[in-house]
Amino acid sequence: MTKRDFDAVVVGSGPNGLAAAITLQEAGLSVLVVEGKSTIGGGLRTQELTLPGFKHDICSAIHPLAAGSPFFNTLPLEKFGLEYVYPEVAAAHPFDQGNPAVLYHSIEKTSETLAEDQERYATMARFLTKVWPKIAVDTLGPLGFPSHPFDFARFGLHALPPATWFSGLFKSQQGRGLLAGMAAHAIQPLSNWTTSAIGLVLLTAGHLRGWPVPKGGSASIAKALGAYFESIGGKIQTNFYVTSLKQLPSSHAVLFDITPKQLLKIAGHEFSSLYRNQLSRYRYGMGVFKVDWALDEPIPFKNAECRKAGTLHLGNTLEEITHTEKLSSEGKHPDNPFVLLAQQSQYDASRAPEGKHTAWGYCHVPHGSTLDRTAVIENQIERFAPGFKDRILARHTFNTAEMEAYNPNYIGGDINGGILDIGQLFTRPALRLSPYRTSRKGLYICSSSTPPGGGVHGMCGYHAAKRALADVFKIKENRKLVP
């Protein structure tokens, strides 16, 4: 190969960009990561958004997929400052009437909260936790022939149906609600195919690894990844916002941790007309309206297990969640939206001054909505935790436009890098032999707009880097992934 400034350049330092950079650097290449902001991280950032001493996760907050990432688990991130704290209760789902559904590490203990669905849930969860270590790498990657086809197919039978159908197999309010709340992480109508997959993966992660909080904030994950990358010879340049290929130093490969919309602006002129058309038709999903709170006391949930939970799903019944998610997808704003809430300071005292607390939450809104949803989110929390509003010292909000301004990957407030429905699950961002290749030799996309999609797991970046290593550098990456 002719001499270049670097062997590879990675544009964007989110978890996927850093995963790609590490994979390339470990293969013996010289790699530069360029980041538009002053700090690395993408969706992994923590700042004092409300009051001094209150640390808030700007984007991602709770990290079951990071703790269970087959790629991250091959890295010595704990040596670079990453420490996970595991809440006693991974997630809780309260109802207007009756006891909440509660996700514990223990399958048996979780089952006991699900009324007449105890045995049905336990049977399902035992199956999932048994097969997941064998199929995790194949599930969290591009479509291909799985290494354990029978187990993969059995998982698919559970995962492919809509969450409304799968949850409907359960009889109790608790069982149906628990599955609906998990599936609502998909940020799309629960009647869509594959929404069950999102919920089942999160449940399985809870039983195998838990839903941890990174001590000090989500930025701790990015800092550990960045520090490890630099320790093996990688280079990072911040305050380098890329708008043109001409800005980049010379290299044999460029990997973009961005979505199709930005990729077209930067490199669209280099692509074939077919590929440009495919990217231009890429679909983005619902957005989020996010609120961070500084609190003078913990959130006063009526139920004790909810007070112990790291994560809360506030949406009441399967029917209510299904209805409100459908309304949001249709461009409407329900008065009782599903709210995903995290209370990290319950388990990480470094998040707030002594005796004080933080909370983090969002609801789904129509793509591009700028309507202020603070009141309805706080009403939904108050519904299950009377007195919550009296504990608020300060708040900070992000509508979809502000989310996108903060992180250009969040198009219209879509934090998943594009809707993860059946049409874009394995073929994102385009139907190609490899979803990570573009039509231009040496240019790759490694963001959550590629399989397996959104979440802090680094697998999109890892698979994209593997593709670049094989295509450009004729290097076979032989890492043994650890689910």
PyMOL commands that set and color helices and strands:
alter all, ss='L'
color gray80, all
select helices_A, chain A and resi 15-26+64-67+72-74+77-80+107-111+115-139+149-159+163-167+173-186+195-208+219-231+245-247+260-270+273-280+304-308+318-329+344-346+349-351+374-384+388-391+400-406+411-413+459-472
alter helices_A, ss='H'
color red, helices_A
select strands_A, chain A and resi 8-11+31-34+46-47+56-57+84-85+89-93+101-103+213-214+235-237+253-256+287-295+309-314+339-342+357-365+392-398+443-445
alter strands_A, ss='S'
color yellow, strands_A
deselect
rebuild
show_as cartoon
